[in-house]
Amino acid sequence: MSAPAITAVRDASHYSTAPARPITIALLGLGRIGSAVARRAREDRASPQPLRVVGALVRDVTMARPGAEEIPRTTDVAELFARRPDVVVEVLGDIEAARTLIRGALERRVPVVTANKALMARHGEELLGLAIRTGTAFRYEASVLAGVPFLGTFSARPLASRVTALSGILNGTTNFVLSQMRDTGAGLVETTLDAQRRGFAEPDPSQDISGNDAAHKLAILAWHFGLGSIAPEAIETIGIDGIDTDDVTAADQFAGVIRPVARIEQSGEGTTAFVGPAFLPRTDRLAQVDGVENALVLETDAGRLFFSGPGAGPIPTATTILDDVIEATRGGQPHAPVNRRGRVPVGPPATSWFLRLTARRLPPGDEIVGFLGSYGIWSHRTLTRGQGIWLLTYPCTRDRVEMALCALSAATPCDGYAIRALVEH
Ligand SMILES: NC(=O)c1ccc[n+]([C@@H]2O[C@H](COP(=O)([O-])OP(=O)(O)OC[C@H]3O[C@@H](n4cnc5c(N)ncnc54)[C@H](OP(=O)(O)O)[C@@H]3O)[C@@H](O)[C@H]2O)c1
């Protein structure tokens, strides 16, 4: 008789003859992510304990749930909690309903896992405080870079988490759109429709295009890494909808790319942050992150750390959520920020700028450079193409750029547009 095949080391039943007790999960929401969690829980063989979804809270119990039909559905949260789940997984999307339901679970000392970035950006610290007071696990790994597990790692490593600045591509939809504009020459509307066709953008992509989704994630990262508590509305947030294909071509001529960037920095001058399309030299790590990929650079006193991977999608998100579920049942601490600073004022940074000026009859480039110079805006690269001129400037404030563009369009009819340029001088 041949020897039995060696089974996967992660199969816990290998070590014990007693069948492991399943971890029971109550889902708040059974949409795209909730259904993926249910499917993955049913099919996963890597978990040390079986994972069993005991029910889901929904708005409409009659609606078909492809791939998750077997999950009992209810509109009554008391009925769901009466099934005594080991962990509650919140994948509702709604902010206020999610907040109330999570508070209810934590007050009963039932561990909670959430993927809800809008909720965590606004009420994350409040919920974390409740989790700490009640000694209940509360995890939110999938709320930022959903398929890249890194938040939990840093909660347990206070020295590595001394972050002074972080920048990232926190939204896959807009990174896909800008990458496609460069690769295909198609416009913003066309590439956004393409992203929707491929399932990379929501039917309503406005939260992504406007930058609000990335601002939520930046606010979560800011308090998680101890840079301070910041309302998402306080962050300068610019959408990618002002970018056209000529900008993408001009960026290429300047040996760079336009990426949807989010950045926060703490220095002697205070805390500055922004979210928006930004010019990056091709050599920048973030410039090399293409398509729907997300990435994050953490600047710590021990060096720069770089993470990248899928930032959304049912399978990566469900995988991260279920790992959080397993962690939460191990009596793990809530994800906790390492060095909280409380509410901090945040302003826009002074950076270099990528400027575009267009007009039927633009003055010669050196006249424009001279005019901007009289406002203290000095350019080191210029490109004239068709009816436009593009400039890369040395660092200055947004106020100064806006004042100069306003004065220029009063002096000579033209349209000005400015995005940040993250260029080291
Ligand atoms: N999509 C991604 O790739 C991704 C990645 C990371 C994080 N997330 C986060 O995951 C969460 C869920 O996203 P999703 O794409 O799965 O959303 P979704 O498809 O819209 O699903 C939401 C689910 O929640 C239920 N629901 C909403 N409000 C409710 C309420 N007040 N009471 C009871 N049930 C309610 C809905 O019930 P009905 O079905 O009956 O309407 C639906 O089943 C969001 O917070 C999102 O930000 C998503």
The ligand as an ORCA input file, in Angstrom:
! r2SCAN-3c Opt
* xyz 0 1
  N     -16.702     46.447     -3.160
  C     -15.426     46.369     -2.758
  O     -14.521     45.945     -3.500
  C     -15.087     46.793     -1.336
  C     -13.744     46.739     -0.915
  C     -13.449     47.105      0.408
  C     -14.462     47.504      1.242
  N     -15.753     47.544      0.799
  C     -16.797     47.966      1.723
  O     -17.671     46.862      1.973
  C     -18.974     47.349      2.300
  C     -20.015     46.618      1.459
  O     -19.812     46.855      0.097
  P     -20.663     46.068     -1.016
  O     -20.003     46.418     -2.305
  O     -20.836     44.633     -0.658
  O     -22.094     46.811     -0.891
  P     -23.490     46.321     -1.481
  O     -23.300     45.360     -2.598
  O     -24.283     47.557     -1.729
  O     -24.173     45.511     -0.273
  C     -24.700     46.103      0.887
  C     -25.545     45.096      1.656
  O     -25.963     45.668      2.866
  C     -27.392     45.577      3.018
  N     -27.843     46.805      3.692
  C     -27.492     48.089      3.419
  N     -28.060     48.934      4.290
  C     -28.795     48.169      5.140
  C     -29.588     48.444      6.267
  N     -29.784     49.698      6.708
  N     -30.188     47.407      6.911
  C     -30.015     46.130      6.483
  N     -29.236     45.805      5.428
  C     -28.650     46.808      4.756
  C     -27.932     45.452      1.604
  O     -29.170     44.767      1.683
  P     -30.060     44.445      0.374
  O     -29.186     43.518     -0.448
  O     -31.278     43.762      0.871
  O     -30.305     45.754     -0.311
  C     -26.814     44.639      0.925
  O     -27.023     43.257      1.119
  C     -18.916     48.864      2.075
  O     -18.710     49.506      3.316
  C     -17.705     49.056      1.188
  O     -17.108     50.333      1.366
  C     -16.093     47.198     -0.464
*
